[in-house]
Amino acid sequence: VALKNKKSLKQKILEMLPHAKENIIKLEMIVANSEDRLARLSDQWDQHRKPLEARIIEREKVLIQRKEKCSQLIGTIKRLREEMKIMLEQAQVQDARAKTLEESYATLPKTINRSL
């Protein structure tokens, strides 16, 4: 198959040699048509690509905004957890104070009149 293709190609080349100027003009026309077609395809691709790039940029912006919002929420959650720990410690201290006050109140004599 490869030999047949080579042979037919060489035969076509030999047939073209006597009419070289005409064939060169034909080839130049083919090249010019190919260049025009390539330019049109390039323009079509640009028209198709631009909206896609705009969508990608918009989605990247949305993603960045979501990440920033998540970071803010995480910071808020961490701050609130710290506040909860502090409040829990304060509540434990107050519970301990209340317990010691109740114990000292229970040890006081009941016969003393506390109303003035």
C-alpha positions, 0 to 999 in steps of 0.5 A: 500500500505504501509503495503504491501511494509513493508510486502514484505520488511520483506519477502525479509529480511527473505529470505536473512538471510540464505545467509548472507555472499553472500548477504553482498558481493553483497551489498558491490559490489553495494556500491562500484559500487555506489561509482565509479558512484558517483566519475565519476559523480563528475568528469563530474560535475567538467569538466562541472563546470570549464568553467562555472565558468571561464565565470562567472569570465570573465563576472564579470571582464567586469562588473567591467570594465564597472562600472569603465568606467561609474564612470569615465564618470560621473566624467568627466560630473560633471567636464565639468558641473562645467566648463560650470557654470564658463564659463556662469558666466564669459560670464554674467560678460563680457556681463554686462561690455560690456553693461556698456561700451556701455552705457558710450559710448552712453553718451559721446559727439559725436563731439569729434574727437577720432582719433589721 
